[in-house]
Amino acid sequence: MKSQGAEESRLQLLCDVSSAFRPGVLTALVGVSGAGKSTLMDVLAGRKTGGYIEGDIRISGYPKMQETFARISGYCEQNDIHSPNLTMFVDEVMQLVELDVLKDALVGLPGVDGLSTEQRKRLTIAVELVANPSIIFMDEPTSGLDARAAAIVMRTVRNTVNTGRTVVCTIHQPSIDIFESFDELLLLKRGGQVIYAGELGRHSYRLIEYFQAIPGIPKIPDGYNPATWMLEISTPQVETRLNIDFAEVYAHSALYQRNQELIKELSIPAPGSKDLSFPTKYSQSFTTQCMANFWKQYWSYWRNPQYNAIRFFMTTIIGLIFGTIFWNKAKKT
């Protein structure tokens, strides 16, 4: 950073990242720990408020405006946080995430009662889908799930993509089945540099073809997980041994040139189109928002009588204690 004219010390997390995410395409954002996967997704989603962000983000060819972008995008956190005493019911969304059989079921507490871990993950996706977003970011949707549960969640993600939405997921060391559920891959190495961006192909053959064309890269063993192989052959140790920089290799590849042409094409607004705008700042009025929050809190308290009884008991006891302590104190002073 100092060599580029920065007067103060800064840690650069991302470097020259360029890619395009399209509707109806499921993109995996992959990299080793510290490669900047979550940082990149937070920047794209507008959730990074600190530090210095440079570059250009465009939506349908128009410069991204966070006020309008927040209305058309959703973000599924890695941790599923839901009110345990609420029920689920939105017909179209519940069918899409395959939770319609659990209509009106209580969410419950994690590991205690209610929904299972994978059902909670699907509920997280459903909560974002209620607002009907065009773009959805998902932070490791299969983390903490076994193979069967992960497959169910990825089927839900695929159903979401098939509705024409743009979906970007960070993923960490996926299985073969999970990895091949994705259409495209954006691979980052440590330092936030892109070393592959493009289609995976059937059985990841495009990814394998690209890396095996690099001199010194061994062929993938039969039946081996392409995701694991990809991470193993792109480590700093391999770069040192082969005396190459995978980011430089990608920057001088035909794949990079095709991606730049695609980005240039998508950066131009379609003829006759208009920039996205909304008449109001929020999708619902202040009154509607207050009523929704009131309804949520009402049912949360109504379905938890133990909590209300404890609050009433504690309020009464504390009142009696303070009343006893300060009884007749005013007269004595």
C-alpha positions in Angstrom: 0.0 0.0 0.0 2.8 2.4 0.8 4.4 1.8 -2.6 1.1 3.0 -4.1 1.2 6.3 -2.3 -0.6 5.5 1.0 0.7 7.7 3.8 -0.4 5.4 6.6 -0.1 1.7 7.2 -3.1 -0.2 5.9 -3.9 -3.9 5.6 -5.2 -4.7 2.2 -7.7 -7.5 2.3 -8.8 -7.6 -1.3 -6.8 -6.9 -4.4 -8.0 -6.3 -8.0 -11.1 -8.5 -7.6 -13.4 -8.4 -10.6 -16.3 -10.7 -11.5 -19.9 -10.8 -12.7 -22.8 -12.5 -11.0 -25.8 -13.2 -13.2 -29.5 -14.1 -12.6 -30.3 -17.8 -12.4 -26.6 -18.6 -11.8 -25.4 -20.1 -8.5 -21.9 -18.8 -7.7 -19.6 -20.3 -5.1 -17.1 -17.9 -3.3 -14.2 -20.2 -2.2 -10.8 -19.7 -0.6 -8.6 -20.7 2.3 -9.1 -19.0 5.7 -8.0 -15.4 5.4 -8.5 -15.2 1.7 -11.2 -12.5 2.1 -14.4 -14.5 1.2 -16.6 -12.9 3.8 -14.9 -9.5 3.4 -15.7 -9.5 -0.3 -19.3 -10.6 0.2 -19.8 -8.0 2.9 -18.4 -5.3 0.6 -20.8 -6.4 -2.2 -23.8 -6.5 0.2 -22.9 -3.1 1.6 -22.3 -4.4 5.1 -18.7 -3.2 5.4 -18.7 0.3 7.0 -15.1 0.6 8.2 -11.9 0.9 6.3 -11.3 2.1 2.7 -13.3 0.6 -0.2 -12.2 1.4 -3.7 -13.7 0.2 -7.0 -16.9 0.1 -9.0 -20.0 -2.1 -8.3 -22.8 -2.0 -10.9 -26.3 -3.4 -10.8 -27.8 -4.0 -14.3 -25.2 -1.5 -15.7 -25.9 1.3 -13.2 -23.7 2.3 -10.3 -24.8 0.6 -7.1 -26.8 2.8 -4.6 -26.9 1.2 -1.2 -30.3 2.8 -0.4 -32.0 1.0 -3.3 -29.7 -2.1 -3.3 -30.8 -2.9 0.3 -34.4 -3.2 -1.0 -33.6 -5.8 -3.7 -31.0 -7.9 -1.8 -31.0 -10.4 1.1 -28.3 -11.7 3.3 -28.4 -15.1 5.1 -26.1 -15.1 8.1 -24.1 -18.2 9.0 -25.8 -18.3 12.4 -29.5 -18.9 12.3 -31.1 -16.5 14.8 -34.9 -16.8 15.1 -37.5 -16.1 17.8 -38.2 -19.5 19.4 -41.9 -18.8 20.1 -43.0 -17.8 16.6 -44.5 -20.0 14.0 -43.9 -20.3 10.2 -46.4 -19.5 7.5 -46.0 -17.9 4.1 -47.5 -20.2 1.4 -45.3 -19.6 -1.6 -42.1 -19.2 0.3 -42.6 -22.3 2.5 -43.2 -24.4 -0.6 -40.0 -23.0 -2.2 -37.9 -24.0 0.8 -39.8 -27.2 1.3 -41.1 -26.4 4.7 -44.8 -26.4 3.9 -45.2 -29.7 5.9 -44.1 -27.7 9.0 -46.7 -25.0 8.6 -47.5 -23.3 11.9 -44.8 -25.2 13.7 -43.0 -23.5 16.5 -39.4 -22.5 15.8 -38.2 -23.6 19.2 -34.7 -23.4 20.8 -31.6 -24.8 19.0 -30.8 -28.3 20.2 -33.7 -28.4 22.6 -37.0 -28.5 20.7 -38.7 -27.2 17.5 -36.9 -27.2 14.2 -33.7 -29.1 13.4 -30.5 -27.4 12.4 -31.1 -27.8 8.6 -34.7 -26.7 9.0 -33.5 -23.6 10.7 -31.1 -23.0 7.9 -33.9 -23.2 5.4 -36.0 -20.9 7.5 -33.2 -18.4 7.4 -33.4 -18.5 3.6 -37.2 -18.2 3.8 -37.1 -15.1 6.0 -35.0 -13.4 3.3 -37.2 -14.6 0.5 -40.3 -13.0 2.1 -39.1 -9.6 0.9 -38.7 -11.0 -2.6 -35.1 -10.0 -3.2 -33.5 -10.3 -6.7 -30.0 -10.9 -5.1 -29.2 -13.1 -2.2 -25.9 -13.5 -0.3 -25.4 -16.6 1.8 -22.6 -17.1 4.3 -21.6 -20.8 4.4 -25.2 -22.2 4.2 -24.0 -25.8 4.8 -21.7 -25.2 7.8 -22.4 -27.5 10.7 -24.6 -29.8 8.7 -24.1 -33.5 7.9 -24.2 -34.7 4.3 -27.9 -35.4 4.2 -28.9 -32.0 5.8 -26.4 -30.1 3.6 -27.9 -31.8 0.5 -31.4 -30.7 1.5 -30.3 -27.1 2.1 -28.5 -27.0 -1.2 -31.7 -28.3 -2.9 -33.4 -25.3 -1.3 -30.7 -23.0 -2.6 -31.0 -24.4 -6.1 -34.8 -23.9 -6.0 -34.2 -20.3 -5.1 -31.7 -19.9 -8.1 -34.2 -21.5 -10.5 -36.7 -18.6 -9.8 -34.3 -16.3 -11.6 -32.5 -14.8 -8.6 -28.8 -14.1 -8.3 -27.3 -16.2 -5.5 -23.7 -15.9 -4.1 -22.5 -18.3 -1.4 -19.3 -18.5 0.5 -18.4 -22.2 1.0 -15.6 -23.8 3.0 -14.2 -27.2 1.9 -17.5 -28.6 0.4 -18.1 -32.2 -0.5 -18.2 -33.3 -4.1 -22.0 -33.3 -4.2 -22.2 -29.8 -2.7 -19.5 -28.4 -4.8 -21.0 -29.6 -8.1 -24.4 -28.0 -7.1 -22.8 -24.7 -8.1 -22.7 -23.3 -11.6 -19.7 -20.9 -11.3 -16.8 -20.4 -9.0 -14.9 -17.4 -7.8 -11.7 -18.7 -6.1 -9.5 -16.4 -4.0 -6.1 -17.0 -2.6 -4.6 -15.6 0.6 -4.3 -11.8 0.1 -7.6 -11.4 -1.6 -6.5 -12.1 -5.2 -8.6 -13.9 -7.7 -7.0 -17.1 -9.2 -10.1 -18.5 -10.9 -13.4 -17.1 -12.0 -15.7 -18.9 -14.3 -17.9 -21.9 -15.0 -17.3 -25.2 -13.1 -18.7 -27.4 -15.8 -20.0 -31.0 -15.5 -18.0 -32.8 -12.8 -15.9 -29.6 -12.5 -14.1 -30.4 -15.8 -13.6 -26.7 -16.8 -12.0 -26.0 -13.4 -9.8 -29.1 -13.7 -8.9 -28.3 -17.3 -7.8 -24.8 -16.4 -5.5 -25.8 -13.5 -4.1 -28.9 -15.2 -3.0 -26.7 -18.1 -0.6 -24.9 -15.7 2.9 -26.5 -16.0 3.8 -28.5 -12.9 0.3 -29.0 -11.6 -0.4 -32.8 -11.1 -3.5 -34.4 -12.5 -6.4 -34.9 -10.1 -6.7 -38.5 -8.9 -9.8 -40.5 -10.0 -12.7 -40.0 -7.7 -11.0 -37.2 -5.8 -12.9 -34.1 -4.6 -12.2 -31.3 -7.0 -12.8 -28.7 -4.3 -10.1 -30.3 -2.1 -7.7 -30.8 -5.0 -8.2 -27.2 -6.1 -7.3 -25.8 -2.6 -4.3 -28.2 -2.2 -2.7 -27.3 -5.5 -3.1 -23.5 -5.1 -1.3 -23.1 -1.7 1.6 -20.7 -1.2 3.9 -23.7 -0.8 3.0 -24.9 -4.3 3.5 -21.4 -5.7 7.0 -21.3 -4.2 7.9 -24.8 -5.4 6.7 -24.1 -9.0 8.0 -20.4 -8.8 4.6 -19.1 -10.1 1.9 -16.8 -8.9 -1.6 -18.2 -9.6 -3.0 -14.6 -9.6 -0.6 -13.6 -12.3 -1.4 -16.8 -14.3 -5.1 -16.0 -14.1 -4.5 -12.3 -15.1 -2.7 -13.4 -18.3 -5.1 -16.2 -19.2 -7.8 -16.3 -21.9 -10.3 -16.9 -19.2 -9.5 -13.6 -17.6 -10.0 -11.8 -21.0 -13.4 -13.5 -21.5 -14.4 -12.4 -18.0 -13.3 -8.8 -18.6 -15.3 -8.8 -21.9 -18.4 -10.1 -20.0 -18.0 -7.5 -17.2 -17.6 -4.7 -19.9 -20.8 -6.0 -21.6 -22.8 -6.2 -18.4 -21.6 -2.7 -17.2 -23.6 -1.0 -20.0 -27.3 -0.5 -19.2 -29.7 -2.1 -21.5 -31.3 0.3 -24.1 -34.5 1.8 -22.8 -33.8 0.7 -19.2 -33.9 3.0 -16.2 -31.9 3.1 -12.9 -33.6 1.4 -10.0 -35.6 3.7 -7.8 -38.3 3.6 -5.1 -40.9 6.2 -4.1 -40.3 5.6 -0.4 -37.2 4.8 1.7 -38.8 1.7 3.2 -41.1 -0.9 1.6 -43.6 -0.6 4.4 -45.0 2.5 6.3 -43.9 3.3 9.8 -47.3 2.2 11.1 -47.1 -1.2 9.4 -43.6 -1.8 10.7 -44.8 -1.0 14.3 -47.7 -3.3 14.0 -45.5 -6.1 12.7 -43.1 -5.7 15.6 -46.0 -5.5 18.1 -47.5 -8.7 16.7 -44.1 -10.5 16.9 -43.5 -9.4 20.5 -47.1 -10.2 21.5 -46.9 -13.8 20.4 -43.4 -14.2 21.8 -44.6 -13.2 25.2 -48.0 -15.0 25.0 -46.4 -18.4 24.1 -43.8 -18.1 26.9 -45.8 -18.0 30.2 -42.8 -19.2 32.2 -40.8 -16.1 31.2 -43.7 -13.8 32.0 -44.2 -15.5 35.4 -40.5 -15.2 36.3 -40.6 -11.5 35.3 -43.7 -10.9 37.4 -42.2 -12.8 40.3 -38.8 -11.0 40.1 -40.5 -7.6 39.8 -42.6 -8.3 42.9 -39.7 -9.6 45.0 -37.4 -6.7 44.0 -40.2 -4.2 44.8 -40.6 -5.8 48.2 -36.8 -5.7 48.9 -36.4 -2.1 48.0 -39.6 -1.2 49.8 -38.3 -2.9 53.0 -34.9 -1.2 52.7 -36.2 2.3 52.3 -39.2 1.9 54.6 -39.7 5.2 56.6 -36.3 6.5 55.5 -37.8 9.8 54.5 -39.2 10.4 58.0 -35.8 9.7 59.6 -34.0 12.2 57.5 
